[in-house]
């Protein structure tokens, strides 16, 4: 059974940092692409970042580029999202998701993922 469990969310002041974790189980981790998404109340879900575990390539939304870093630790079946210089507009529920049957369009922000975690709340105060 595929399972994804997020952790690491919390309340921070603007300019602070958080590291989110996505622990995966039930599938061959290095065959998948893993994405981080976020959704704030009243707003459309946004793809924040993704990593292709087949080759290690990454992609980022323009709104987080230079502030957030995605990485995979294969020995732990875990993907991390390091978030620095946080802004109030980063406040959202953050989800990780996985997809294995992907092609060359995996990096696009509208690409559909198959499996989802339950999310972790990130709140950035001003």
C-alpha positions in Angstrom: 0.0 0.0 0.0 1.4 3.4 -1.0 1.6 5.8 1.9 2.9 9.4 2.1 3.2 11.1 5.5 4.1 14.8 5.8 5.6 16.4 8.8 7.5 19.5 9.9 4.9 22.2 9.6 4.3 24.9 12.2 4.1 28.6 13.0 7.0 30.8 12.2 7.7 34.5 11.8 8.4 36.1 8.4 12.0 35.5 7.4 12.2 32.3 9.3 12.8 28.7 8.1 11.1 25.3 8.2 12.0 21.9 6.8 9.1 19.7 5.7 9.5 15.9 5.3 7.6 13.4 3.2 8.1 9.8 4.3 7.1 7.3 1.6 6.4 3.6 1.8 4.8 0.8 -0.2 6.5 1.5 -3.5 9.9 1.7 -5.2 10.9 5.2 -4.2 13.5 5.8 -6.9 11.0 5.1 -9.7 8.8 8.0 -8.7 8.5 11.7 -9.1 7.6 13.4 -5.8 6.0 16.8 -5.7 5.2 19.3 -3.0 1.9 21.2 -3.4 0.2 23.8 -1.2 -3.3 25.2 -0.9 -4.4 28.2 1.1 -8.1 28.9 1.9 -9.9 30.3 -1.1 -7.0 29.8 -3.4 -6.2 27.3 -6.1 -3.8 24.5 -5.3 -0.3 25.3 -6.4 2.6 23.1 -7.3 5.6 24.3 -5.2 8.3 22.0 -6.3 9.0 18.5 -7.7 11.9 16.1 -7.9 12.4 13.3 -10.4 13.9 10.4 -8.4 15.0 8.6 -11.6 17.6 11.3 -12.4 17.5 13.8 -9.5 16.2 16.7 -11.6 14.1 19.4 -9.9 11.6 22.1 -10.7 10.2 25.1 -8.7 7.4 27.5 -8.9 8.6 31.1 -9.6 7.2 32.2 -6.2 9.6 30.0 -4.3 12.6 29.8 -6.5 15.8 30.7 -4.6 14.1 30.3 -1.2 13.0 26.7 -1.2 15.0 23.6 -1.9 13.7 20.1 -2.6 15.9 17.0 -2.0 15.5 13.2 -1.8 17.3 10.8 0.6 16.9 7.4 -1.0 18.1 5.5 2.0 15.3 7.0 4.1 12.6 7.0 1.3 12.1 10.6 2.2 11.8 13.9 0.3 12.5 17.1 2.1 11.4 20.7 1.4 13.7 23.2 3.0 11.9 26.6 3.2 13.9 29.7 3.9 13.0 33.4 4.0 9.4 32.5 4.6 6.7 35.1 3.8 3.1 35.4 5.0 1.9 34.4 1.5 3.6 31.0 2.0 0.9 30.2 4.6 -1.0 27.1 3.4 -1.5 23.4 3.9 1.5 21.6 2.2 1.0 18.2 0.6 3.4 15.8 -0.9 2.4 13.5 -3.8 3.9 10.8 -5.9 3.6 9.6 -9.5 5.4 6.7 -11.3 3.8 6.5 -14.8 5.2 9.8 -15.9 6.9 11.0 -19.1 8.6 14.2 -20.2 5.9 16.5 -18.8 6.4 15.5 -15.2 7.9 18.9 -14.3 4.9 21.0 -15.5 3.0 22.6 -12.6 -0.4 21.2 -13.8 0.9 17.6 -14.0 -1.4 15.1 -12.2 -0.1 13.0 -9.4 -1.4 9.6 -8.3 -0.9 9.4 -4.5 -1.2 12.1 -1.8 -0.4 12.6 1.8 -2.7 14.2 4.3 -0.9 17.5 4.5 0.9 19.6 7.1 0.0 23.2 8.1 2.5 26.0 7.6 1.7 29.4 9.0 3.9 32.4 8.6 3.2 35.5 10.7 4.0 39.1 9.7 
